Amino acid sequence: FLSRFASLDQACNQIDQETLLSLNFNASNPPLNWSFSTDCCLWEGIKCDSEAQVTHLWLPDRGLRGSIYPFTGKLTHLCHLNLSHNHLSFLSPSVPFLSILDFSHNYFRGHCQLPSGLGNFSKLQTFRAGFSYLSGSIPDDVSAAASLEDISLPVNQLSGAISNGVVNLTSLNIGKLANLKSLKLHTNSLSGFLPQFLMNCTNLITLNLRINNFRGDLSAYNFSTLHNLHTIDLGNNNFTGSFPLTLTSCMFLTAIRLSGNKIEEQISPTILALVSVSYLSINNNNLSNITGAIGILMGCKNLRMLLLCKIFFHEAIPDENQITISSYAFQNLVVLGIGNCEIKGQIPTWLGKLKKLQVLDLGSNQITGPIPGWLGNMPNLFYIDLSYNSISGEFPKEFCGLPALALQEAKNRADGNQLQLPLFVPETKCALYNQQYNKLFSLPPAIYLRNNGLNGSIPIEIGNVMFLHVLDLSLNNFS
């Protein structure tokens, strides 16, 4: 209020106003209202301090085009800059005092690289430039910004290694990246070993390096120093070794994705120390012993999402006579994926005890026998994939009364919360690319029974599941 009152008493700083006008932004409709007043403190996206100097330039998603280079260094009180979701060319980073710098979702074409000099931003806390077609390597001096807490550069064309040499820069704070809370570099082409300096980031909460070319033995890294880590995503890299047991020292860890690597051996009972983990994805690795893995993971009381696809090849899925099932086994499980494993056996009876289960993927296996009727009585199940198996018998009439696919019950589904990590599901079994789902209920309510040995007639009661979006019964023997 005082800031706005001051701006009414005196026009904004003349140098600031001239600097803003020199940007010469071209905006889509509606145009920026930078001509209706001579006081730039009243302009759209601009805020000033009590001295009428510009502190905020906040214009995300306005269709802006042009260059933002000319204003460099002139807005001396600027502390918040957000020009994300536009079509701008880069600036040279020599502005004093910035704490937030966000120009993600732009189109920095023409081999535009991250500029050096970010270490000069002594107050910078947040730096984001994701989804912007940036190329080249990450400058060593990024980590020289002593106050940096959040680095987000996902979905670019960045390459090369993250140098360990950054920890030796003279301008680093004494904690050596101790302030860093979030590091998101996923979907690039970064390579080399996981930088050892990351283990000094003791305040790190989120680490996302998914879809890169990092390599090295994961079990050789000591993650136990990351006491505040909540989310780690190292999926789709070239890591080897075994499951890193030092992660069990991260008591606040809730989400782990290690899928798409070359991790071997078996799940260890030590994983039960991860008492807070609710999301675990180890798809597409070289693990063995599905019976032992499921028996152990049933003891993770808070587990909600468990993805075990493309592992345990040609093993047999365990039934109740092979594992000890406690009263709390998988009682909070919402998503279970054991698809594309070529596993044998019949649909296990212990699945019927998972009353909170909403998504079940057993597709692309070698499962035999009929579909048990109790599967159609599960109260929250709305997505079932049993396709590409050797299942026989008739279409179970119980599927026609699935509560989560009946209209009234479906209306009551309100769990629209953001997933801790996105789910990746192939649109079809032949799809080259996966669909990304950031919310569970973005998944289509579906029954996939494609390519089995089902026979008989399709019951007319199928019309009762009025909320069903996808019903795939192709390549069977229905009459």
PyMOL commands that set and color helices and strands:
alter all, ss='L'
color gray80, all
select helices_A, chain A and resi 2-9+14-22+40-42+118-120+140-144+164-168+196-200+218-220+223-225+245-249+269-273+290-297+349-353+373-377+397-401+403-405+407-411+440-442+460-464
alter helices_A, ss='H'
color red, helices_A
select strands_A, chain A and resi 46-48+54-58+65-67+80-82+87-89+100-102+126-128+135-136+150-152+157-161+182-184+189-193+206-208+213-217+231-233+238-240+255-257+279-281+305-307+335-337+344-345+359-361+366-369+383-385+390-394+418-426+434-439+446-448+453-456+470-472+477-478
alter strands_A, ss='S'
color yellow, strands_A
deselect
rebuild
show_as cartoon
